[in-house]
Amino acid sequence: MRIHSAAALALCLGALTACGGDGGSPPAEGASVPPPTSESTAPQGAVKRDASLQGKVIVIDPGHNGGNGENASKINKQVRIGNGSKACDTTGTATNDGYNEHAFTWDVSKRLAKLLKAKGAEVHLTRSNDTGWGPCITERAALGNRVKADAALSVHADGAPASSHGFHIIQPIAVKGYNSGMVPDSQRLGRALRDAYHEGTGVAYSNYRGKDALDPRNDLGGLNLSRVPKVFIECGNMRNAADAAKMKDAGFRQRIATSLVQGFEVYFRS
C-alpha cells in the first residue's frame, strides 16, 4: 500500500511509506466515483448463519481506485487527517508484471463482502467499482462513522523492496480529539484478523514493518478520523515475487477473504 504521486504515476519502493489512501475531504464535486454501496444481508437459508456476525455492520474499504491515475489533480488535493494533511488518495502499487493493487483490493473486498453477507452481516463498501477515482480517505473514514459500523477494515497490499515479504496489520494510535475511543477495540480487531489471516493463508509475518505483524501508526487519515474500530491490512508485498504470485491467484484471494471472515468472527465472539 505504498503512497504514490498520481502525477508521476511511479510505484513507490520505499519500505517505510504506506500506500493506503488518507485524507480529509470527500471527493470533489463531479467526481467519477459512484456513491458507496450498502450490501444487506443474504436471503435466509442460503448459507448457515454465524451468530457472531448476524446483524453486525461492517465497512470494507478497498484501497485506491482504478481511475486515480487519470485524476491526478483530484487525488493529490491535500486533506486534513486530524494531526496533519495528506493527499486525498493515491494510485497504489503493483506487481512487477503489472497486477495493480487497486484491482487486488477490489477483488478481495468483493469476495469478503459476499462471505460476510452470507453469514448475516450488513456490509458497506467505500467504493462501488474499480474504474472511478477516490473517494478521499476522509470520506472512506466518514462512511464507517455514518453507518455506526461495528468494525471496519481497509484492504491493501504493499510496494516495498523485493527482499521484503509477509503481511502486517496497521493499528491506530490515539489522536486526541479524533479517534481515542476506538483504539482499544481496534487493537483487539487487529489481533483477531492477524491471527486468522496467518493461520488461514500461511503468509508469514512481515519482515520489514511492525512487530509480530502489528504496526501502530498515527499518520493515516483512515485511522485517525475513524470513530469506529478499524484497522488496515497489508496482505503482502506486491514487489516480492513469492507474495505477488499468491496475490495474483484467484484461489488464494478467496482464501484471503475466508480467513478475514474468520477473524471478524473471532473478534465479535470475544
C-alpha positions in Angstrom: 0.0 0.0 0.0 2.8 2.4 -0.8 1.9 6.0 -1.3 2.3 7.3 -4.9 2.1 10.7 -6.6 -0.5 10.3 -9.2 1.2 13.0 -11.3 4.3 10.9 -11.5 2.4 7.6 -11.5 5.5 6.0 -10.1 5.5 2.9 -8.0 6.9 3.6 -4.5 9.6 1.3 -3.5 10.2 2.7 0.0 9.5 0.3 2.8 8.6 3.0 5.3 5.7 4.6 3.5 2.2 3.1 3.4 0.1 3.4 0.3 -3.3 3.5 2.0 -5.3 6.5 0.9 -5.6 9.0 3.7 -7.1 12.4 3.6 -9.5 14.9 4.9 -12.2 15.9 2.4 -14.8 14.0 0.4 -14.4 13.6 -3.3 -14.5 16.8 -5.3 -17.8 17.8 -7.0 -18.3 15.9 -10.2 -16.0 13.0 -9.1 -16.4 9.9 -11.2 -16.8 7.7 -8.2 -20.3 6.3 -7.6 -21.6 6.6 -4.0 -20.6 3.8 -1.6 -22.7 0.7 -1.8 -24.6 -0.9 1.0 -24.9 -4.6 0.8 -27.6 -6.0 3.0 -27.9 -9.5 4.4 -28.2 -12.5 2.2 -31.5 -14.4 1.8 -32.4 -16.7 4.7 -31.4 -20.3 4.2 -28.7 -19.6 1.6 -25.8 -20.2 3.9 -25.6 -21.3 7.5 -25.5 -18.1 9.6 -22.9 -17.4 12.3 -24.4 -15.8 15.4 -21.3 -13.7 15.9 -21.8 -11.9 12.5 -25.6 -11.8 12.4 -26.7 -8.1 12.2 -23.2 -6.7 12.5 -22.4 -3.6 10.4 -19.1 -3.9 8.7 -17.3 -1.5 6.4 -14.8 -2.8 3.9 -12.5 -0.3 2.3 -10.8 -1.5 -0.9 -7.7 0.6 -1.2 -7.2 3.1 -4.1 -9.3 3.1 -7.3 -8.7 2.2 -10.9 -9.2 5.8 -12.2 -6.9 7.5 -9.7 -4.0 7.7 -12.1 -6.1 9.7 -14.6 -7.3 12.1 -12.0 -4.0 13.4 -10.5 -5.3 16.9 -9.7 -8.2 15.5 -7.7 -6.4 12.8 -5.7 -3.4 15.0 -5.0 -5.6 17.5 -3.3 -4.5 17.9 0.4 -7.0 17.0 3.1 -6.8 17.2 6.8 -6.3 13.9 8.7 -6.5 15.2 12.3 -2.9 15.7 13.0 -1.7 17.0 9.6 -2.5 16.8 5.9 -2.2 14.2 3.2 -3.3 13.6 -0.4 -7.0 12.8 -0.9 -6.0 9.4 -2.2 -3.1 7.6 -4.0 -2.6 5.3 -7.0 -1.3 2.4 -5.1 1.4 -0.1 -6.2 1.6 -3.1 -8.5 3.4 -6.3 -9.0 6.5 -6.2 -11.3 4.4 -7.6 -14.2 1.6 -5.0 -13.8 -1.1 -6.5 -11.5 -2.4 -3.4 -9.8 -3.1 -3.0 -6.1 -6.4 -1.3 -6.7 -7.6 -4.4 -8.7 -6.3 -6.7 -6.0 -8.1 -4.8 -3.2 -11.3 -4.6 -5.2 -11.4 -8.3 -5.9 -10.6 -9.3 -2.3 -13.1 -6.9 -0.9 -15.9 -8.1 -3.1 -15.2 -11.7 -2.1 -15.1 -10.7 1.6 -18.3 -8.8 1.4 -20.1 -11.7 -0.2 -19.0 -14.1 2.5 -19.9 -11.7 5.3 -23.3 -11.1 3.9 -23.9 -14.8 3.6 -23.3 -15.0 7.4 -25.8 -12.3 8.2 -23.7 -9.1 8.3 -24.7 -5.8 6.8 -21.7 -4.8 4.6 -20.8 -1.4 3.2 -18.1 -0.8 0.6 -16.4 2.5 0.4 -16.4 2.4 -3.4 -18.7 0.6 -5.9 -16.4 -0.1 -8.8 -12.7 -0.2 -9.8 -12.9 2.4 -12.6 -13.6 5.7 -10.7 -11.3 7.9 -8.6 -11.1 8.2 -4.9 -13.1 8.6 -2.7 -10.8 10.7 -0.5 -9.6 9.0 2.6 -11.7 11.3 4.8 -14.8 10.0 3.1 -13.6 6.5 3.5 -13.4 7.0 7.2 -16.6 9.0 7.3 -18.7 6.2 5.9 -17.9 4.0 8.8 -18.8 6.8 11.2 -22.1 7.5 9.4 -23.3 3.9 9.4 -22.1 3.4 13.0 -20.1 0.4 11.9 -19.3 -2.3 14.4 -15.9 -2.8 12.6 -14.1 -1.6 9.5 -11.2 -2.9 7.5 -9.1 -1.2 4.9 -7.7 -3.8 2.4 -4.2 -3.1 0.9 -1.0 -4.6 -0.5 2.4 -3.1 -0.1 5.1 -1.9 -2.5 8.3 -2.4 -0.5 11.7 -3.5 -1.9 11.7 -7.0 -3.3 13.5 -8.6 -0.4 10.7 -7.6 1.9 7.9 -10.1 2.4 5.0 -11.0 4.5 1.8 -9.3 5.8 1.0 -6.9 8.6 -1.9 -5.2 10.3 -1.8 -1.4 10.8 -3.4 -0.4 14.1 -4.3 3.1 15.1 -2.6 5.3 17.7 -4.8 7.7 19.6 -5.1 11.2 18.1 -6.6 13.4 20.7 -10.0 14.7 19.8 -10.4 12.3 17.0 -10.1 8.5 17.4 -9.1 7.9 21.0 -12.3 6.0 21.9 -11.9 3.4 19.2 -8.2 2.4 19.8 -8.6 -0.4 22.3 -11.2 -2.2 20.2 -9.2 -1.6 17.1 -6.2 -3.2 18.7 -8.3 -6.3 19.5 -9.7 -6.4 16.0 -6.2 -6.2 14.6 -5.0 -9.1 16.6 -8.0 -11.3 15.6 -7.5 -10.5 11.9 -3.8 -11.1 12.2 -4.2 -14.5 13.7 -6.9 -15.6 11.3 -5.0 -14.4 8.3 -1.8 -16.0 9.3 -3.5 -19.3 10.1 -5.8 -19.3 7.0 -3.3 -18.2 4.4 0.1 -19.3 5.7 1.6 -15.9 4.8 4.5 -15.0 7.1 4.6 -12.1 9.4 6.2 -9.0 7.7 10.0 -9.0 7.9 10.1 -5.2 7.4 7.2 -3.5 9.2 5.9 -3.7 12.8 6.4 -6.4 15.4 4.6 -9.7 15.1 2.8 -8.3 12.1 1.3 -5.4 14.1 2.3 -1.9 13.2 0.8 1.0 15.2 0.6 4.3 13.3 -0.9 7.8 13.6 -0.2 9.1 10.1 -3.1 7.5 8.2 -6.3 9.5 7.9 -8.4 6.4 7.5 -7.5 5.5 11.1 -7.1 9.0 12.6 -10.6 10.1 11.5 -12.4 6.8 12.3 -14.6 6.7 15.4 -15.4 3.0 15.0 -13.0 0.1 15.4 -10.8 0.0 12.3 -7.5 -1.4 11.0 -5.6 -1.7 7.7 -4.2 -5.0 6.4 -1.2 -5.1 4.1 -1.9 -8.6 2.6 1.7 -8.9 1.3 4.4 -7.2 -0.7 3.5 -6.9 -4.4 7.2 -6.3 -5.3 8.2 -9.6 -3.7 7.9 -12.5 -6.2 6.6 -15.1 -3.8 4.0 -12.7 -2.2 3.0 -11.4 -5.7 2.4 -14.9 -7.0 -0.1 -15.6 -4.2 -1.9 -12.3 -4.7 -2.3 -12.9 -8.4 -4.0 -16.2 -7.8 -7.8 -16.1 -7.6 -8.0 -19.1 -5.4 -5.6 -17.5 -3.0 -7.6 -14.3 -3.0 -10.6 -16.4 -1.9 -8.5 -17.9 0.9 -7.7 -14.3 2.0 -11.4 -13.5 2.1 -12.3 -16.6 4.0 -9.5 -16.0 6.6 -10.6 -12.5 7.2 -14.2 -13.6 7.8 -12.9 -16.0 10.5 -11.0 -13.1 12.0 -14.2 -11.0 12.2 -16.0 -13.9 13.8 -13.3 -14.2 16.5 -13.4 -10.5 17.1 -17.2 -10.4 17.6 -17.3 -13.5 19.8 -14.7 -12.1 22.2 
